[in-house]
Amino acid sequence: MTSSPRCAAARLLFLLACLTAVVGLSVAGSSSAYNAHPKLVVVIVIDQFRGDYLERYRDQFGDAGFRLLLDHGAYFSNCNYDYANTRTAPGHATLFTGAYSNGHGIAANEWWDQKKKRMVTSVEDDSTKLVGAAPDKMGDKAGASPHNLLADTLGDELKLATQGKSRVFGVSLKDRAAVLPAGYAGDAAYWIEPKTGAWITSTYYRDALPKWVQDFNSSRPAKYWDREWKDAQGAVLRSTAHRKGKNGEEAGFYEVVGSTTFGNEYEFEFAKELMVYEKLGLGPATDLFSISLSPNDILGHQVGPDSPEMQQMALDLDRELADFFNFLGHQIGLANVWIALSADHGVSSLPDAVKKLRIPAANLNVEKLEAQINQAIAAKFSPGHIAADLKYVKLDYPLAWLDQDAFAAAHVHEHDAEKAVGEAMKQAGLRNYYTKSQLAEGEVPNTALGRKYLNSYSPEGSWYVMGVPDIYTVGPGKGTDHTSPYNYDTHVPLAFYGLPFQPGTYRTSVEPVDLAPTLASLLGINAPTHSIGRVLTEALAHRATTSASGEGQP
């Protein structure tokens, strides 16, 4: 089959970019953030992208997307998070701090705030306001910042090393996935207002949107509505036509467009605009750009990892990546760019599909489970006063947040309260539990599983209990989720492209905490404050200064 002119041109540009990179290897000298070698580091995080996807679809990918990293970069096929709280906020914090929750403090997407008597998000900050959203969309919502981080990030260390000359940006459809990678010193983090799709930020970064963002918001979101997402055979998978949401109100941009391939296209379009107008990669020091792609997660919760929609999402993303890498080549030159790719977590297969293979699995009903746990606690600590609205626990399966005031009224202290909730969770069907008190004291079994829960500890939030779920058992009554310490949730890709990296597939065991210290070492800067990862020397091109372990297999 002959290639189209467009494909042939793209392949030619890719080959020219690779040639430029090879030539650059002989003239670029040693890497250093201080003199802009490289000019730009791009870290791409794909939300809910399992580690097996790259192998599953490898033969269907084109030459210049994922395979730029697979065939011409250092690809680690056996990368796993060594913790249990496989959620978006902890995952992004881990990638950019080089630490787990017991280092960076982000244990969940949200947690119970005892003073506010409600759940708050990991980046919610009352001292800031949203910037860019229409007044009727903002309401009394607080802005966002990285104020809950207990560690600094790769971008923070880059800023410190270059006395602020480096520029650091984070972009995602989700606030937490833009803010946490940008760190404390980021120049800006941008995410979307869920209803309109307009890009917004927080007064933590700036008091008004730059004109280029305002111009983008005035025209771009509209073109993503009323489109049909089709597979390779032309069958319509989804439509972005306006529709009602689950609550009967008009469904927003995040829900409708964000669950299709057009969401990735929209993010990359914004990322390109940011690079042009903020002149990323054109300054006196190395810049850092984090792009977190959310649509995979939005769709994946609904249809699971094995659906035709998820397959098409991966193939479409491959083409989007090829286009973006081509843009980087034109804008800066691939010899001047390092690219890292990973994910914040994996996902469970749909329980219904798992059960067909006689493997234990279940969709639970979180509301019923929460009510069952609350009834058990009420019966134990306040018999005779059981009421439908009496709540000791807020369940974010498999994590239970305790209302300290409710237990104080029953004269129950933290250790006893958490243990009682843990036992109630076991009675409700969870396999085991770890309390905040236990984790704070390091009282866990000296096992791989015990270590994962110890790494999940954070002093943030109220009292809590981390439940250990059964395999392939998820909280929602429909769809699927990622909340476990099991490999399907912890296994993610890790790959690097750029002059310092020796191309090959590396099957040694590595962790996402290795990303930040590896890049920091190559840039000649300090690793983030709480980083526990190692420098992946087996994948570095300058073999004379590295260990012989983990030999690549080009």
C-alpha positions in Angstrom: 0.0 0.0 0.0 1.5 3.4 -1.0 1.8 6.1 1.6 -0.1 9.3 1.3 1.8 12.5 0.5 1.1 13.7 4.1 2.4 10.4 5.6 5.5 10.5 3.4 6.2 14.1 4.4 5.8 13.3 8.1 8.2 10.4 7.8 10.7 12.6 6.0 10.5 15.3 8.7 10.9 12.6 11.3 14.0 11.2 9.7 15.5 14.7 9.3 14.8 15.3 13.0 16.6 12.1 14.0 19.5 13.1 11.7 19.6 16.5 13.4 19.7 14.8 16.8 22.6 12.6 15.8 24.6 15.6 14.4 23.7 17.5 17.6 25.2 14.7 19.7 28.7 15.6 18.5 28.3 19.4 19.0 26.0 19.9 21.9 28.6 19.1 24.6 27.6 18.1 28.1 24.1 18.6 29.3 23.5 21.6 31.6 20.3 23.4 32.6 22.5 26.5 33.2 23.3 27.0 29.5 20.1 25.6 28.0 21.4 22.2 27.0 18.7 21.0 26.4 16.6 24.0 25.6 13.4 22.3 26.7 12.3 19.2 28.8 8.8 18.0 28.0 7.2 15.6 30.4 4.0 14.0 29.0 1.8 12.2 31.6 -1.1 10.2 30.2 -3.8 9.9 32.8 -4.8 6.3 33.4 -2.5 4.8 30.8 -1.6 1.2 31.7 1.9 -0.1 31.2 0.7 -2.9 28.9 -0.9 -0.5 26.4 2.4 0.3 24.6 3.0 -3.4 24.0 -0.6 -4.1 23.1 -0.8 -1.6 20.4 2.8 -1.3 19.3 2.4 -2.9 15.9 -0.5 -0.5 15.2 1.4 2.7 16.0 2.9 4.9 13.3 6.6 5.7 13.1 6.7 9.1 14.8 4.4 9.0 17.8 4.9 6.5 20.6 7.5 4.8 18.5 9.8 7.8 18.7 10.3 6.8 22.3 9.9 3.0 21.8 12.3 2.7 18.9 14.6 5.7 19.3 14.4 6.3 23.1 15.0 4.4 26.3 11.8 2.5 27.1 11.3 0.8 30.5 8.6 -1.8 30.2 8.6 -2.8 33.9 7.8 0.4 35.8 5.5 0.2 38.8 4.4 2.5 41.6 5.5 1.2 45.0 2.4 2.5 46.8 -1.3 1.8 47.1 -3.1 5.1 46.6 -3.1 5.0 42.8 -4.9 8.2 42.1 -4.3 11.2 39.8 -3.0 13.7 42.4 -0.6 11.3 44.2 0.6 10.0 40.8 1.5 13.5 39.4 3.1 14.5 42.7 5.2 11.4 42.7 6.4 11.8 39.2 7.7 15.4 39.8 8.9 15.1 43.4 10.6 11.7 43.0 8.9 10.7 46.3 5.8 8.8 47.4 3.0 10.2 49.5 5.0 9.7 52.7 7.4 12.2 51.2 5.2 14.7 49.2 2.1 14.5 51.4 -0.5 14.0 48.6 -2.4 10.9 49.6 -5.6 11.3 47.5 -7.4 13.6 45.1 -9.4 15.0 48.0 -9.7 14.5 51.7 -12.0 15.4 54.7 -11.3 18.9 56.1 -12.3 18.9 59.7 -12.8 22.6 60.0 -14.9 22.9 56.8 -16.8 19.7 57.5 -16.5 18.6 53.9 -14.2 17.1 51.4 -11.6 19.4 49.8 -9.3 18.8 46.8 -5.6 18.3 46.9 -4.9 21.7 45.3 -7.8 23.8 46.7 -6.5 27.0 48.3 -8.8 29.5 50.0 -6.1 32.2 49.8 -6.4 32.2 46.0 -9.2 32.8 43.4 -9.8 31.4 40.0 -8.7 33.5 37.0 -10.4 33.4 33.7 -13.7 31.7 34.4 -16.9 33.6 33.9 -18.4 34.9 37.2 -21.4 32.7 36.9 -19.1 29.7 36.6 -16.8 30.6 39.5 -19.4 31.1 42.2 -17.6 31.0 45.5 -15.0 28.5 44.4 -11.5 28.8 45.7 -8.5 28.9 43.5 -5.8 26.3 43.4 -2.1 26.1 44.3 0.5 23.5 45.3 0.3 24.6 49.0 -0.4 21.0 50.2 2.9 19.6 48.8 5.4 18.7 51.5 8.2 18.4 49.0 9.5 20.5 46.1 9.5 19.4 42.5 11.8 19.0 39.6 10.6 22.4 38.3 11.3 24.0 41.6 14.9 22.8 41.7 15.3 23.9 38.1 14.1 27.4 39.0 16.4 27.5 42.1 19.5 26.3 40.1 19.0 28.9 37.4 17.9 31.8 39.7 14.5 31.8 38.0 15.8 31.9 34.5 14.2 28.6 33.6 10.5 28.7 32.8 8.1 26.0 34.1 4.5 25.4 33.0 1.9 22.8 33.6 -1.2 22.0 31.5 -4.1 19.6 31.9 -7.8 19.4 31.7 -7.7 18.8 35.5 -6.4 21.4 38.0 -4.5 18.9 40.2 -2.7 17.5 37.1 -1.6 20.9 36.0 -0.8 22.4 39.5 1.2 19.7 41.2 3.7 19.1 38.3 4.3 22.9 38.0 5.3 23.0 41.6 5.7 25.9 43.9 7.8 28.1 41.5 6.0 27.3 38.3 5.3 30.3 36.0 1.8 29.1 35.5 -0.5 26.1 35.5 -3.6 26.0 33.3 -6.6 23.8 33.3 -10.1 24.1 32.0 -13.4 25.3 33.4 -15.5 22.1 33.2 -18.6 23.5 31.7 -17.2 25.8 29.0 -13.8 24.3 28.3 -12.2 27.7 28.8 -8.6 27.6 30.1 -8.3 29.1 33.5 -5.6 29.5 36.2 -5.4 30.9 39.8 -4.3 34.1 41.4 -1.4 32.0 42.9 0.2 32.4 39.4 -1.3 35.7 38.0 -4.1 38.1 38.4 -5.3 38.0 34.8 -5.1 35.6 31.8 -2.5 36.6 29.2 -4.1 38.0 26.0 -3.1 34.9 24.1 -5.1 32.7 26.5 -8.1 35.0 26.3 -7.9 34.9 22.5 -7.7 31.1 22.6 -10.8 30.9 24.8 -12.8 33.2 22.6 -12.7 30.9 19.6 -11.2 27.4 20.1 -13.6 25.6 22.5 -16.5 26.1 20.2 -15.0 24.1 17.3 -14.8 20.9 19.4 -18.6 20.7 19.9 -20.9 18.8 17.5 -18.2 16.5 16.1 -18.2 12.7 15.5 -15.4 10.6 16.8 -15.0 7.6 14.4 -12.8 4.5 14.3 -10.6 3.4 11.5 -13.5 1.8 9.7 -15.6 5.0 9.9 -18.0 3.8 12.6 -19.1 6.5 15.0 -17.8 5.8 18.5 -19.0 9.0 20.2 -20.4 12.4 19.4 -19.7 15.7 21.1 -23.2 17.0 20.4 -24.7 18.9 23.3 -26.6 16.7 25.7 -27.9 16.4 29.2 -25.6 15.1 31.9 -26.4 12.6 34.7 -27.9 15.3 36.9 -30.3 16.4 34.1 -28.4 19.6 33.4 -26.5 20.5 30.3 -23.4 18.3 30.1 -20.2 20.3 30.1 -17.1 20.4 27.9 -15.1 18.2 30.3 -17.7 15.5 30.3 -18.6 15.5 26.6 -15.4 16.5 24.7 -13.1 15.3 27.4 -14.2 11.7 27.0 -13.2 11.7 23.3 -10.0 11.9 21.3 -10.8 15.6 20.7 -9.9 16.3 24.3 -6.3 15.3 23.6 -6.3 17.4 20.4 -7.6 20.3 22.4 -4.9 20.0 25.0 -2.1 19.8 22.4 -3.5 22.8 20.5 -3.3 24.8 23.7 0.2 23.5 24.5 1.4 24.6 21.1 0.0 28.1 21.6 1.6 28.3 25.1 5.0 27.3 23.6 4.8 30.0 20.9 3.6 32.9 23.0 5.6 32.1 26.1 8.7 31.4 24.0 9.4 28.1 25.7 12.8 26.6 24.8 14.1 30.0 23.6 15.6 31.3 26.8 19.1 31.3 28.4 18.3 28.2 30.6 16.5 24.9 30.2 12.7 25.2 30.4 10.3 22.5 31.7 6.8 21.8 30.3 4.4 19.3 31.8 1.5 18.2 29.7 -1.0 15.9 31.4 -3.5 14.3 29.0 -6.8 13.7 30.8 -9.2 12.1 28.2 -7.9 8.6 28.6 -9.0 8.7 32.2 -12.4 10.3 31.6 -13.2 7.7 29.0 -11.5 4.8 30.8 -13.7 4.9 33.9 -16.7 4.4 31.7 -15.6 1.7 29.2 -12.6 0.0 30.8 -9.2 -0.8 29.3 -10.2 -3.4 26.8 -12.9 -1.6 24.8 -12.8 -0.5 21.2 -13.0 3.1 22.3 -9.8 2.8 24.4 -8.0 1.1 21.5 -9.0 4.0 19.2 -8.1 6.5 21.8 -4.5 5.1 22.0 -4.2 5.0 18.2 -5.5 8.6 17.8 -3.2 9.8 20.6 -0.3 8.2 18.7 -1.0 10.5 15.8 -1.5 13.5 18.1 1.9 12.8 19.6 3.5 12.5 16.2 2.1 15.9 15.2 3.3 17.4 18.5 6.8 16.0 18.2 6.9 17.3 14.6 5.9 20.7 16.0 8.8 20.5 18.6 11.1 19.7 15.7 10.1 22.8 13.8 9.9 25.1 16.8 13.1 24.1 18.7 14.7 21.1 17.0 14.5 17.7 18.5 18.2 17.8 19.2 17.4 20.5 21.7 14.6 18.7 23.4 14.3 15.9 25.9 11.0 14.1 26.2 9.8 11.9 29.1 6.6 9.9 29.1 4.7 8.1 31.9 1.3 7.8 33.5 -0.1 8.6 37.0 -1.8 5.1 37.4 -3.3 2.2 35.5 -6.8 0.9 35.8 -8.8 -2.3 36.5 -10.5 -4.3 33.8 -14.2 -4.1 33.9 -15.3 -6.4 36.7 -18.0 -7.9 34.5 -15.4 -8.9 31.9 -13.1 -10.3 34.6 -15.9 -12.5 36.0 -16.5 -14.1 32.7 -13.1 -15.6 33.0 -13.9 -17.0 36.5 -11.6 -14.5 38.2 -13.1 -12.9 41.3 -14.3 -9.3 40.6 -17.1 -6.9 41.7 -18.6 -3.6 41.2 -19.6 -2.2 44.6 -22.1 0.5 45.5 -20.1 3.1 47.5 -23.2 4.8 48.9 -24.5 1.5 50.3 -21.1 0.5 51.6 -20.7 3.9 53.3 -24.1 3.6 54.9 -23.3 0.0 56.1 -20.0 1.2 57.7 -21.7 4.2 59.4 -24.5 2.0 60.8 -21.9 -0.4 62.3 -20.0 2.5 63.9 -23.2 4.1 65.2 -24.4 0.8 66.7 -21.0 0.5 68.5 -20.6 4.0 69.8 -24.0 5.6 69.9 -26.6 2.8 70.4 -30.1 4.2 70.6 -29.2 7.3 68.6 -28.9 5.7 65.1 -30.2 8.1 62.5 -30.0 8.1 58.7 -28.0 11.3 58.7 -25.6 10.2 61.5 -22.2 10.0 59.7 -18.9 9.1 61.2 -17.3 8.2 57.9 -17.0 9.6 54.4 -16.0 6.8 52.1 -13.8 7.4 49.1 -13.4 3.7 48.3 -11.2 2.1 49.5 -10.2 5.0 51.7 -12.4 6.1 54.6 -12.2 9.6 56.1 -13.3 10.0 59.7 -15.2 12.9 61.1 -13.2 13.6 64.3 -16.0 15.6 65.9 -18.5 12.7 65.6 -16.1 10.4 67.4 -15.2 13.1 70.0 -18.9 13.4 70.8 -18.8 9.6 71.5 -15.6 10.1 73.6 -13.6 7.9 71.2 -9.9 8.7 70.4 -8.1 8.4 67.1 -6.5 5.0 67.5 -9.8 3.3 68.7 -11.9 5.2 66.1 -9.7 4.2 63.2 -9.5 0.6 64.4 -13.3 0.4 64.7 -13.8 1.8 61.2 -11.2 -0.7 59.9 -13.0 -3.6 61.4 -16.3 -2.3 60.0 -14.7 -2.1 56.6 -13.6 -5.7 56.8 -17.1 -6.8 57.8 -18.4 -4.9 54.7 -16.1 -7.0 52.5 -12.7 -5.4 52.3 -9.7 -7.7 52.6 -7.8 -5.8 55.3 -7.0 -2.2 56.4 -4.3 0.1 57.6 -5.1 3.0 59.9 -3.4 6.5 59.9 -2.2 5.8 63.4 -0.5 2.5 62.3 1.1 4.1 59.3 2.4 7.1 61.3 4.2 4.7 63.6 5.4 2.5 60.8 3.4 -0.5 62.2 3.0 -2.5 59.0 4.2 -6.0 58.1 7.6 -6.2 56.5 6.1 -7.3 53.2 5.9 -5.8 49.7 2.2 -5.0 50.4 3.0 -3.5 53.8 5.6 -1.2 52.2 3.1 0.0 49.6 0.8 1.2 52.3 3.6 2.7 54.3 4.6 4.7 51.2 0.9 5.8 50.9 0.9 7.5 54.3 0.4 11.3 54.6 -0.2 13.5 57.7 -2.6 15.6 55.6 -6.3 15.5 56.2 -8.4 14.1 59.0 -8.2 10.7 60.6 -8.4 8.0 58.0 -8.3 4.2 57.2 -6.9 2.8 54.0 -8.8 -0.3 53.1 -7.2 -3.2 51.2 -9.6 -4.1 48.4 -10.0 -7.5 46.8 -8.6 -7.9 43.3 -10.6 -6.4 40.5 -13.1 -5.0 43.0 -14.0 -1.3 42.4 -16.2 1.2 44.1 -18.5 2.4 41.4 -21.7 0.4 40.6 -20.8 0.7 36.9 -17.6 1.1 34.9 -14.2 0.7 36.6 -11.7 2.5 38.7 -8.0 2.6 39.9 -7.6 2.5 43.7 -5.5 -0.5 44.5 -2.0 -1.7 45.1 -2.2 -4.4 42.4 -0.2 -4.4 39.2 -3.0 -3.4 36.9 -3.2 -0.1 38.8 0.6 0.4 39.5 2.1 -0.6 36.2 2.7 2.4 33.9 5.0 3.2 31.0 8.3 5.1 31.5 10.2 6.3 28.5 12.8 8.9 27.6 13.9 10.5 24.3 16.9 12.8 23.8 20.6 12.9 23.3 21.7 11.5 26.7 19.6 8.3 26.4 20.7 5.1 24.9 17.9 3.7 22.7 16.6 0.3 23.8 14.0 -1.6 25.7 15.0 -2.0 29.4 13.2 -4.7 31.4 14.8 -4.0 34.8 12.4 -3.1 37.6 12.1 0.7 37.8 9.7 3.1 39.5 8.1 6.5 38.6 10.1 8.1 41.4 13.1 7.5 39.1 12.0 10.1 36.5 12.8 13.3 38.5 16.2 12.3 39.8 17.3 11.0 36.4 16.4 14.3 34.7 17.8 16.3 37.5 21.2 14.5 37.4 21.5 14.9 33.6 20.6 18.6 34.0 23.3 19.1 36.6 20.8 20.3 39.3 19.8 18.9 42.7 17.1 16.3 42.8 13.9 17.4 44.5 14.1 17.6 48.3 12.4 14.3 49.2 13.4 12.3 46.1 14.1 8.6 46.8 14.4 7.5 43.2 17.6 6.4 41.4 19.3 7.7 38.3 18.6 5.3 35.5 22.3 5.0 34.5 21.7 1.8 32.5 19.9 3.9 29.8 22.4 6.7 29.5 24.4 7.1 26.3 27.7 8.0 28.0 28.4 4.3 29.0 31.8 4.9 30.4 30.3 6.6 33.5 27.4 4.3 34.1 27.0 0.8 35.6 26.8 -2.2 33.4 23.6 -3.5 34.9 20.3 -3.4 33.0 21.9 -3.5 29.5 19.7 -2.1 26.8 18.4 -4.2 24.1 18.1 -2.0 21.0 
